[in-house]
């Protein structure tokens, strides 16, 4: 399956499934390819060999092994740049990035802006180019990353920042967690017809073996409870679950994150 980038007919974006539920996103123009978060080198190498392509760069969002495990093998016989968060000190990263940095990828005719989005980890970054967002494990469809090093306050602020991106922004999440997230979203916000419609669509995609991603920011703003801490239905459900009405958006977010951890 190939997904063309919006408004950029020459750029193809393809997910390579890895492990149980990871996607390694590949961006291809002609015979040049850039990969995002290659946790496993094997599906990348077989894709390159099958299509006769050159790997020209690697983008890394955070240090977890299921996002970085392929760096060593993929760069063993290639002299290519590996871009990742400077603060994470990841083995194999050749260009450390911080908020506001730009990654120029002339082979794709694209430049990516770097957004620091801590929370899932303390040093997580996202890559943004026009309508394309690679948020790593910060944002999932109908969900968000767990707190594995960062704080709820950081993750909430990071998600609020991503939420402000244009609705047309395509969200290339790195895990196929959508159905499980939607199940939780039903508990966390019982009244949401748009979410119910997306759930039905995703069930049908998964039963056909198709990814539910990318999503869009417009959809996530409508269906993702972690972006909807001001929704009356979310506040009511959190109040019922915790026995206490959340005093702020952050308190609501923190309660949602803790609830999902045990869901
Ligand atoms: Zn992770």
Boltz pocket constraint, residues with backbone or C-beta under 6 A from the ligand:
constraints:
  - pocket:
      binder: B
      contacts: [[A, 62], [A, 64], [A, 120], [A, 137]]
      max_distance: 6.0
